[in-house]
């Protein structure tokens, strides 16, 4: 009896195929594709951010497994395949025909301050400043002290006695710290769209690559342009940006050569005469000075 092989095909729902195809199509139809972390962003706030970016940035939330499959299905030489490494947690995909720097700036513009919750990790040192508060004397003093805030009563008011770092960067907020800081209207957290990685063409950008100060970046480009222009002029490289300065430089150098030679041409004759006059005046001045010195010596010798 011959052995037979039975092949079991796994049925993939059409909606999953459609979502995978949508990702691939969007990657191909947009200049830039990115992955954004939306952890901690409330659904209503996320919807508002989506509306704010509409027309410039397209956002799509798709299951992580389907997103990974879509990126892995791209051709081997497609740089967007690398985005699969950043598919983790609560994410949305973003697509735009703008550049990564503008995308980063737009996403940063969605961020707003928010109160801390119990268990949140402090993104930076959280401190309180010495001075009066809006609280009336009462149990709040003890609650503030429980939160690590040096509180007391002075002149019938609840005051913070000294500056104090309540929660250090990287530490987690306790329930009491979160509550008291919120009542003090200290909002140490930030909610918004956090770019994890973005692809443009064959280049992968991380947030640290895109967070440069605009003024600094503009100055760097201006400096680079100036250096490139100087190098091109010195090497005699002609292009649309250097051709006019090169011609001007050639004219100046030709005239200088003609004047020094001298070569009597109509374009430089005035310059040659001006140079001759300047030299004549210089010689006359020097001769006059020598005559004056000789006269002084003669008078001294007669005295």
KELO-669520 format. One record per residue (C-alpha): chain; y negated, z, x negated. Coordinates in pm, 1 decimal. Each point is the difference from the previous one (the first is absolute). Last residue first. Layout:
% KELO-669520
   guse         yy         zz         xx
      A          Y          Z          X
...
% end
This chain:
% KELO-669520
   guse         yy         zz         xx
      A   -12451.2     1540.7    -7399.5
      A       63.1     -352.4     -120.1
      A      380.9       28.6        7.8
      A       -6.8      138.8      352.4
      A     -206.0     -294.2      122.1
      A      247.7     -248.0     -149.7
      A      298.6      181.3      149.9
      A     -162.8       -1.7      342.7
      A      -79.7     -371.1      -30.0
      A      362.0      -76.4      -93.3
      A      127.1      194.5      304.6
      A     -238.0     -190.9      228.6
      A      112.3     -328.3     -149.6
      A      365.3       95.3       56.8
      A      -72.0       87.8      364.1
      A     -180.7     -327.6       51.9
      A      292.1     -189.5     -149.9
      A      243.8      176.6      232.9
      A     -213.5      -77.4      303.2
      A      -35.5     -362.1     -104.3
      A      376.2      -29.4      -54.0
      A       66.7      148.9      346.2
      A     -260.7     -225.4      157.5
      A      163.6     -304.0     -157.8
      A      347.0      111.4      111.5
      A     -121.3       43.5      358.7
      A     -170.8     -340.9      -11.0
      A      314.0     -166.0     -133.2
      A      209.5      165.1      271.5
      A     -241.9     -110.3      269.9
      A        1.2     -354.7     -144.5
      A      381.2       -6.3        0.4
      A        9.1      138.2      357.4
      A     -244.9     -265.0      118.0
      A      208.7     -270.8     -166.8
      A      319.8      125.1      163.0
      A       51.9     -223.6      303.3
      A     -196.1     -292.0     -153.8
      A      224.9      -13.1     -304.9
      A      -93.7       75.5     -359.0
      A      311.3      146.8     -154.5
      A      -77.3      304.5     -212.3
      A      274.9      108.5      -97.0
      A     -101.9      341.5      140.1
      A     -156.4     -141.9      317.5
      A      284.9     -242.8       63.0
      A      262.2      273.6      -47.7
      A     -179.7      235.8      237.9
      A      -35.6     -282.4      253.8
      A      371.0      -75.2      -19.2
      A       91.0      371.5       33.3
      A     -216.9       42.8      309.6
      A      131.4     -321.2      159.8
      A      359.5      100.3      -72.5
      A      -53.1      343.7      155.4
      A     -151.7     -156.2      313.5
      A      294.6     -241.2       22.0
      A      244.5      290.0      -38.2
      A     -189.9      209.9      258.6
      A       28.6     -290.8      250.5
      A      370.0      -69.9      -69.5
      A      110.8      364.2        7.7
      A       78.2       70.1      366.3
      A      137.1     -343.7       93.4
      A      208.8      -15.3     -315.9
      A      -59.7      -70.5     -368.5
      A      155.8      216.2     -270.5
      A     -230.9       -5.7     -300.8
      A      168.2      292.2     -175.0
      A     -320.6      206.8       -7.8
      A      -92.2      -99.4      353.8
      A      349.5       78.5      129.7
      A        9.8      336.8     -178.5
      A     -340.2       98.1      138.7
      A      101.1     -105.0      352.2
      A      326.8      193.4      -21.1
      A     -186.7      310.4     -118.9
      A     -253.5      -26.5      281.6
      A      269.4      -56.9      260.8
      A      199.3      299.2     -127.2
      A     -311.0      218.9       17.0
      A      -77.8     -114.3      355.4
      A      363.1       54.8      104.5
      A       -3.4      351.1     -147.7
      A     -331.5       78.0      168.0
      A      139.8     -109.2      338.4
      A      306.5      221.6      -52.2
      A     -216.3      298.7      -90.6
      A     -216.4      -55.0      307.5
      A      306.8      -37.0      221.2
      A      164.9      319.9     -126.6
      A      366.9      -68.7      -62.0
      A      252.3       97.7      267.3
      A      201.7     -321.1       -2.6
      A      232.8       47.8     -295.2
      A       59.2      367.1       87.9
      A      107.1     -110.2      349.1
      A      280.8     -212.1     -150.4
      A      -18.8     -377.0      -32.8
      A      289.8     -243.5      -37.1
      A      -98.5     -344.5     -124.9
      A      182.1     -329.4       52.3
      A     -200.9     -108.0      302.2
      A     -170.9      309.2      135.8
      A      232.8      293.3       60.6
      A      -95.6      348.5      113.6
      A      131.9      350.3      -59.5
      A      -25.2      346.3      156.2
      A     -328.0      -35.0      191.3
      A      -88.9      318.1      183.5
      A     -130.8      -52.7      353.8
      A     -184.4      303.5      128.1
      A        7.1      374.2       26.5
      A     -163.3      227.1     -251.9
      A       58.1      369.9      -43.9
      A     -241.7      263.2     -123.7
      A     -191.6       55.9      325.0
      A     -210.2      316.7      -35.9
      A     -149.8       71.9      338.5
      A       17.7      377.1      -60.1
      A      229.5       17.9      303.9
      A      216.4     -268.1     -162.8
      A        9.5      196.3     -323.9
      A      109.9      306.6      198.4
      A      288.0     -177.4      179.1
      A      132.5     -189.3     -302.1
      A      -11.0      313.8     -214.9
      A      181.4      200.6      271.1
      A      275.1     -260.2       41.0
      A       50.7      -17.0     -373.3
      A     -126.0     -305.6     -184.7
      A      223.6     -149.6     -267.1
      A      -91.2      -15.2     -368.0
      A      -54.0     -331.8     -179.9
      A     -370.3       59.4      -69.7
      A      -77.6      370.5       25.3
      A      -62.9      178.4      328.8
      A     -267.4      265.9       53.1
      A     -217.8      -73.6     -300.6
      A     -267.0      269.6       33.6
      A     -376.6       30.2      -12.2
      A     -102.2      356.7       71.8
      A      -64.1      250.1      279.0
      A       63.8     -227.0      295.6
      A     -207.3      153.5      277.1
      A       56.4      132.4      348.3
      A     -334.7      113.5      134.2
      A     -144.5      340.3      102.9
      A     -208.7       27.8     -313.5
      A      306.6      -47.3     -217.6
      A      358.1      -10.4      123.3
      A      285.5     -110.5     -223.6
      A      206.2     -300.3     -103.5
      A      173.8      -86.8     -328.5
      A      211.9     -292.0      130.3
      A      371.7       19.1      -80.7
      A      120.7     -100.5      347.2
      A       84.1      361.8       74.2
      A     -360.2       86.2      -96.2
      A     -123.5     -249.7      257.0
      A      221.4      158.6      264.8
      A     -130.4      346.2      -87.7
      A     -360.4     -111.7       39.9
      A       82.1     -190.4      319.9
      A      103.8      328.0      162.9
      A     -365.5       73.8       77.1
      A     -351.2      -71.7     -117.7
      A     -140.9     -322.6      150.7
      A       87.7     -326.1     -172.1
      A     -259.7     -264.6      -88.4
      A       47.4       62.2     -372.6
      A     -227.2      147.2     -267.4
      A       25.7      -85.4     -370.5
      A      230.0      -65.4     -295.8
      A      173.5     -333.3        8.9
      A      356.1      -80.1      103.1
      A      236.7     -208.4     -209.6
      A      279.5     -252.8       50.6
      A      134.7     -143.5     -325.5
      A      118.9     -355.9       56.8
      A      254.5     -191.5      211.9
      A      124.2      332.4      146.0
      A      354.1      -39.2      130.5
      A       42.2       50.5      375.3
      A      245.6      273.0      104.0
      A     -223.8      152.7      267.4
      A     -255.3     -257.5      104.6
      A     -319.5      -96.1     -179.4
      A     -304.0     -123.1      187.3
      A      -91.1     -370.4      -18.7
      A     -244.9     -213.9     -195.6
      A       -6.8     -370.9       79.9
      A      152.3     -308.0     -161.8
      A      -38.6     -345.1      151.5
      A     -243.0     -113.3     -269.2
      A      271.3       38.9     -263.5
      A      192.9     -272.3      182.3
      A     -297.1     -236.8      -12.8
      A      -58.7       72.6     -369.0
      A      365.1      -64.7      -83.5
      A       -4.5     -327.9      192.7
      A     -319.2     -106.6     -176.6
      A      162.1       62.4     -337.8
      A      325.0     -169.6      103.7
      A     -177.2     -326.9       94.6
      A      -59.5     -128.4      354.6
      A      258.8     -217.3      173.2
      A      157.7      309.0      150.0
      A      335.4      154.4       87.4
      A       89.8      364.4       46.5
      A      345.1      152.1       43.1
      A       21.8      346.1      149.1
      A      164.6      306.5     -148.0
      A      144.2      336.8       90.6
      A      243.5       93.8     -274.8
      A      121.8     -252.9     -256.3
      A      -34.6     -372.7      -58.2
      A     -161.2        8.2     -343.9
      A      289.1     -152.9     -196.1
      A       22.5     -286.5      253.9
      A     -348.1     -104.2     -113.1
      A      158.4     -154.2     -309.0
      A      129.9     -291.2      209.2
      A     -365.0     -102.1       45.0
      A       10.3     -146.9     -352.9
      A      199.2     -299.1      129.3
      A      211.5     -136.9     -287.5
      A      328.0      121.3      150.8
      A      -76.3     -160.4      334.6
      A      -66.6      240.5      291.9
      A      297.1      156.2      179.0
      A      -48.8      333.8     -176.9
      A     -346.8       28.2      152.9
      A      134.6      -57.0      352.0
      A      295.5      236.7      -47.3
      A     -236.4      272.7     -118.6
      A     -225.3      -47.9      303.9
      A      300.7        5.5      232.5
      A      115.9      331.8     -145.6
      A     -352.5      144.8        9.9
      A      -43.1      -68.3      370.1
      A     -312.2     -201.7       75.5
      A     -365.1      100.0       37.7
      A     -233.9     -296.8      -26.5
      A     -361.9      -12.9     -108.0
      A     -218.7     -311.0      -30.6
      A     -313.6       42.6     -209.8
      A     -326.1     -188.8       45.3
      A      -17.8      -84.0      370.5
      A      109.9      344.9      108.0
      A      -85.8      267.9     -256.1
      A     -183.8      230.0      242.5
      A      260.0      -60.7      271.8
      A      281.8      103.4     -234.0
      A     -196.0      308.6     -101.9
      A      -42.9       96.1      365.6
      A      374.2      -44.4       59.4
      A       78.5      216.5     -300.1
      A     -231.8      271.4      135.0
      A      184.4       -6.8      334.6
      A      339.4       21.7     -172.0
      A     -102.1      293.7     -220.0
      A       -8.1      -70.3     -376.3
      A      219.9      249.6     -185.5
      A      198.4     -264.9     -184.6
      A     -166.7     -339.1       25.5
      A      101.7     -131.5     -344.4
      A     -100.8     -363.6      -42.4
      A      202.4     -285.7     -145.4
      A     -181.9     -316.2      -96.8
      A        4.5     -376.8       32.7
      A     -280.0     -225.9     -125.6
      A      -57.3     -374.8       17.0
      A      147.8      -26.2      349.1
      A      229.0     -264.8      154.3
      A      302.4       55.8     -224.7
      A        6.8      377.6       35.7
      A      -61.9      -37.0      373.2
      A      294.6     -239.3       40.3
      A      232.9      234.4     -188.1
      A     -107.5      295.8      212.5
      A       36.9     -196.9      323.9
      A      345.2     -121.1     -105.3
      A      117.9      359.7      -39.6
      A     -145.8       86.7      340.8
      A      167.7     -299.8      166.2
      A      337.1       77.0     -157.3
      A      -26.5      355.7      130.4
      A      -88.8     -123.7      348.1
      A      300.8     -236.3       -8.0
      A      244.9      284.6      -32.8
      A      226.7      -27.4     -304.9
      A      367.2      -46.2       82.4
      A      225.6       82.8     -291.0
      A      262.0     -266.2      -55.5
      A      358.8      112.3      -51.6
      A      208.4     -242.0     -198.9
      A      377.6       21.2       52.4
      A      209.4     -127.6     -285.0
      A      352.4     -125.5       69.6
      A      311.0       65.7     -196.3
      A      267.9     -259.3       43.8
      A      333.6      101.0      146.6
% end
